[in-house]
Amino acid sequence: MTLTHEQTIEVLRGLLGPTLGKCAEYTLAYEEIHPELRRVRGFVTLRNGTRRSHWWLVSKVGEIIDPTVSQFD
């Protein structure tokens, strides 16, 4: 059975807790569940102009999956 994006996030939140500051942990765990995705490290610019390192995942067709995007709301 393959988990959807939403299901995967729900499982990881139960295991890892809140997403704030945990992009590396979340993407590592997400990649274990969905090995067809590739982890990418880069930077995000916050609303206040601060740049921060960040991890996300990319599919083979270039779709970005960010399991911790909610930390920026």
N, C-alpha and C positions, 0 to 999 in steps of 0.2 A: 504494500500500500504506500503510495506517495502522498506526503503531506503537502497541502497548499501553503502558500506564503503565510497566510494568516494563522494557520494551524501550527506551523513551525515556530512563528513568533510567540504564540501562546505557550507552547511547550518550553521554549527557551526562557521565557519570563518566569515560569514556574521553577526552572532549575537555577537560573542565574540572577533573578531579581530585577530591579529597575535597570533601565538601559543606560542611564547617565554615566558617561566615562568608561563604558564597557564595550566599545565597538570591536576591539581586538578579540575579546572573549566570545562575543556574540557571533562574529564572522567565522571564527574557528569552529565553533559548535555548529553553525549553520552549514558550513562546508562539509562537515561530517555527515549531515543528514542529506545534503544535496551536492554530491561530489562533482556534478556536471558544472557547477559554478566555480569561478576563480576569484580569490581574494585580491583586492586592490588597496594599496595604501596611497593616500594623498592628503590634501588639505581642504578644509572648509573655511569659509569666511563667515563669522557670526554676524548677527544684525548690528552689533556694536563696532564692527570692523576688525575684531580680533581674528587672526588666523590660527587654526588649530589642526593638528594632525588627526586623521580619521581613516577608518577602514570601512569598506563596503564590498559587495560582491558584484560580479558581472557575468551574464550568461554568454553563451557562444554567439548569440546574435546581437550582443551589445546592450541588452537590457540591464539597467542598474537596479540592484536589490540592496536596500540599506535597512538591515534589521533594527538599527538603533536610531532611525531618523526622528522618532518621537522625542528624543532628548533635545531637539532643537525647536520644539513648539513653544 
